[in-house]
Every structure is written in structure tokens, then in C-alpha cells.
Amino acid sequence: MNYTAQIKVMPLKDLLDPQGKAVLGGLHNLGMKPIADVRIGKHIDLQINAESKEEALQIATEAATKLLANQVMEIFEVAIL
């Protein structure tokens, strides 16, 4: 069966996010002062052939752990659709 895995990768909250800070500065320059913070991450979709939703989750989690997220600097969440 085909499953879609959606993986959200974000920088750890304790780490500086220079891209997010640059976007925040740009938004403030555009007059959008109420925006207090911006964090920039990645959204990754995987198409997985698996026997079950649980197997698809295991495969997607392994992919995120081994390649898609740098666990020293990022956290990730996996959802199977």
C-alpha cells in the first residue's frame, strides 16, 4: 500500500536561527511589527510503499533520523497520511 509521510524539521529552540532572524527583520521593515519571532524549517513529503501504516512510520522515522534531520541542531516530527 502507498502512504505519504510528511516530515517537519525545525531548528532546536535553543539554537540561533539566522534565516528566521533575517525574515523577522524583513517583516518588521514591511511594518509587520506584531510578529515576534520566525523559525525557518523544512517540510519533506515521502511516498512510501509499505504493508501497514506502522511500517511506513518506521521507515519515515528512520529516513529522518539517518539523513533528513541533523539531530544535533534540529528536531523532527513525522505524520503518515
C-alpha positions as CSV (number, residue, x, y, z in Angstrom):
1,M,0.0,0.0,0.0
2,N,1.2,3.6,-0.7
3,Y,1.5,6.0,2.2
4,T,2.5,9.7,2.3
5,A,4.9,10.6,5.1
6,Q,5.1,14.3,6.0
7,I,8.2,15.2,7.9
8,K,8.6,18.6,9.6
9,V,12.2,19.5,10.5
10,M,12.8,22.6,12.7
11,P,15.9,24.0,14.4
12,L,16.2,23.4,18.1
13,K,14.6,26.2,20.1
14,D,17.9,26.9,22.0
15,L,19.8,27.5,18.8
16,L,20.0,30.7,16.8
17,D,18.1,30.6,13.6
18,P,19.8,33.2,11.4
19,Q,17.5,32.7,8.4
20,G,14.5,33.2,10.7
21,K,16.0,36.3,12.2
22,A,16.6,37.8,8.7
23,V,13.0,37.1,7.7
24,L,11.8,38.6,11.0
25,G,13.8,41.8,10.2
26,G,12.3,41.9,6.7
27,L,8.8,41.6,8.1
28,H,9.4,44.3,10.6
29,N,10.7,46.5,7.8
30,L,7.4,45.9,6.0
31,G,5.6,47.2,9.0
32,M,4.6,43.9,10.4
33,K,5.7,44.7,14.0
34,P,3.3,42.4,15.8
35,I,5.3,39.3,14.6
36,A,7.5,38.4,17.5
37,D,9.6,35.6,16.1
38,V,10.2,33.5,13.0
39,R,11.7,30.0,12.8
40,I,12.5,28.6,9.4
41,G,12.4,24.8,8.9
42,K,11.8,22.2,6.2
43,H,8.8,20.3,5.1
44,I,9.5,16.9,3.4
45,D,7.0,14.6,1.7
46,L,7.9,10.9,1.2
47,Q,5.9,8.4,-0.8
48,I,6.4,5.0,0.9
49,N,5.3,1.5,-0.2
50,A,4.7,-0.4,3.0
51,E,2.5,-3.2,4.3
52,S,1.0,-1.0,7.1
53,K,0.8,2.5,8.4
54,E,3.1,1.5,11.3
55,E,5.7,0.2,8.9
56,A,5.5,3.4,6.9
57,L,6.0,5.4,10.1
58,Q,9.1,3.3,11.0
59,I,10.6,3.8,7.5
60,A,10.0,7.6,7.5
61,T,11.4,7.9,11.1
62,E,14.5,6.0,10.1
63,A,14.9,8.2,7.0
64,A,14.6,11.4,9.1
65,T,17.0,10.0,11.8
66,K,19.7,8.9,9.4
67,L,19.6,11.6,6.7
68,L,16.8,14.2,6.7
69,A,17.4,15.9,10.1
70,N,20.6,16.8,11.8
71,Q,19.7,15.7,15.4
72,V,22.4,17.8,16.9
73,M,20.7,21.0,15.6
74,E,17.2,20.0,14.6
75,I,14.1,18.2,15.8
76,F,11.6,16.4,13.5
77,E,8.0,15.2,13.5
78,V,6.6,12.5,11.3
79,A,3.0,12.1,10.2
80,I,1.6,9.3,8.0
81,L,-1.3,10.1,5.7
